Amino acid sequence: MDKVVHEVIVSVLVLSLLIMAIPLFRNNMEIISVSAAIENDTDKVTSKSLLPLDKSEVSGSDVVSVIRYYSANPGVEILVTTNSRGTCRFTGQNYNPGSFPIPYEGVFSKSYSYEGEKLIKAVYTEK
C-alpha cells in the first residue's frame, strides 16, 4: 500500500510541475521571440533610413552621420562645402574633426546622385 501512495504522490508532483512548466516555457519563448524581432529590426538600418530624404535642408550632425556610415564604402563619394574651410571630399574615409571641422549646428543644402537604388554621390553645401 505504501508503494501505491508513493507512486501517486510522485505522479501528482510530476503532473503539477508539468502544468506549471508549460506556461513558463511559453512565456520564455515569447520573450525570446520579441527580443529576436527587436534585434532584427535594429539590424535592418538601411542607407535610405539614414539619409534624411524628406528634409530640404540637413544639419551638420546629419552630414557627419552620413560620412561615418559610408566610410567603409569606397564607392560612395561625399562632398562637403563649408563657409569657413572650403570643400572636402570623403571617399572611403571616416570623419576627422581635426582636419576638416563640420559645424554640427550648421545648415546644409543637399543633393544625392543614384545609380539605380545605390547611392553614388552626396553633395552638402553649408548655407
Contacts in CASP RR format, 6 or more apart in sequence:
PFRMAT RR
TARGET T0000
AUTHOR 0000-0000-0000
METHOD contacts of the structure
MODEL  1
MDKVVHEVIVSVLVLSLLIMAIPLFRNNMEIISVSAAIENDTDKVTSKSL
LPLDKSEVSGSDVVSVIRYYSANPGVEILVTTNSRGTCRFTGQNYNPGSF
PIPYEGVFSKSYSYEGEKLIKAVYTEK
47 69 0 8 1.000
47 70 0 8 1.000
47 119 0 8 1.000
50 65 0 8 1.000
50 66 0 8 1.000
50 69 0 8 1.000
51 66 0 8 1.000
51 112 0 8 1.000
51 119 0 8 1.000
51 122 0 8 1.000
52 58 0 8 1.000
52 62 0 8 1.000
52 110 0 8 1.000
53 112 0 8 1.000
55 62 0 8 1.000
55 110 0 8 1.000
56 109 0 8 1.000
57 107 0 8 1.000
57 108 0 8 1.000
57 109 0 8 1.000
57 110 0 8 1.000
57 127 0 8 1.000
58 107 0 8 1.000
58 108 0 8 1.000
58 110 0 8 1.000
58 124 0 8 1.000
59 104 0 8 1.000
59 105 0 8 1.000
59 106 0 8 1.000
59 107 0 8 1.000
59 108 0 8 1.000
60 102 0 8 1.000
60 103 0 8 1.000
60 104 0 8 1.000
60 105 0 8 1.000
60 106 0 8 1.000
60 107 0 8 1.000
60 108 0 8 1.000
60 124 0 8 1.000
61 104 0 8 1.000
61 105 0 8 1.000
62 108 0 8 1.000
63 80 0 8 1.000
63 102 0 8 1.000
63 108 0 8 1.000
63 124 0 8 1.000
64 95 0 8 1.000
64 102 0 8 1.000
64 104 0 8 1.000
66 78 0 8 1.000
66 122 0 8 1.000
67 78 0 8 1.000
67 80 0 8 1.000
67 90 0 8 1.000
67 94 0 8 1.000
67 95 0 8 1.000
68 94 0 8 1.000
68 95 0 8 1.000
70 76 0 8 1.000
70 78 0 8 1.000
70 90 0 8 1.000
70 92 0 8 1.000
70 119 0 8 1.000
70 122 0 8 1.000
71 90 0 8 1.000
71 92 0 8 1.000
71 93 0 8 1.000
71 94 0 8 1.000
71 95 0 8 1.000
72 92 0 8 1.000
73 92 0 8 1.000
74 91 0 8 1.000
74 92 0 8 1.000
75 91 0 8 1.000
75 92 0 8 1.000
75 120 0 8 1.000
76 91 0 8 1.000
76 92 0 8 1.000
76 119 0 8 1.000
76 120 0 8 1.000
76 121 0 8 1.000
76 122 0 8 1.000
77 89 0 8 1.000
77 90 0 8 1.000
77 91 0 8 1.000
77 120 0 8 1.000
77 121 0 8 1.000
77 122 0 8 1.000
78 89 0 8 1.000
78 90 0 8 1.000
78 91 0 8 1.000
78 121 0 8 1.000
78 122 0 8 1.000
78 123 0 8 1.000
78 124 0 8 1.000
79 87 0 8 1.000
79 88 0 8 1.000
79 89 0 8 1.000
79 90 0 8 1.000
79 121 0 8 1.000
79 122 0 8 1.000
79 123 0 8 1.000
79 124 0 8 1.000
80 87 0 8 1.000
80 88 0 8 1.000
80 90 0 8 1.000
80 100 0 8 1.000
80 102 0 8 1.000
80 108 0 8 1.000
80 124 0 8 1.000
81 87 0 8 1.000
81 88 0 8 1.000
81 123 0 8 1.000
81 124 0 8 1.000
81 125 0 8 1.000
81 126 0 8 1.000
82 100 0 8 1.000
82 101 0 8 1.000
82 102 0 8 1.000
82 103 0 8 1.000
82 126 0 8 1.000
83 126 0 8 1.000
84 101 0 8 1.000
85 100 0 8 1.000
85 101 0 8 1.000
88 100 0 8 1.000
95 102 0 8 1.000
103 126 0 8 1.000
106 126 0 8 1.000
106 127 0 8 1.000
107 126 0 8 1.000
107 127 0 8 1.000
108 124 0 8 1.000
108 125 0 8 1.000
108 126 0 8 1.000
108 127 0 8 1.000
109 124 0 8 1.000
109 125 0 8 1.000
109 127 0 8 1.000
110 122 0 8 1.000
110 123 0 8 1.000
110 124 0 8 1.000
111 122 0 8 1.000
111 123 0 8 1.000
111 124 0 8 1.000
112 119 0 8 1.000
112 121 0 8 1.000
112 122 0 8 1.000
112 123 0 8 1.000
113 119 0 8 1.000
113 120 0 8 1.000
113 121 0 8 1.000
113 122 0 8 1.000
113 123 0 8 1.000
114 120 0 8 1.000
END
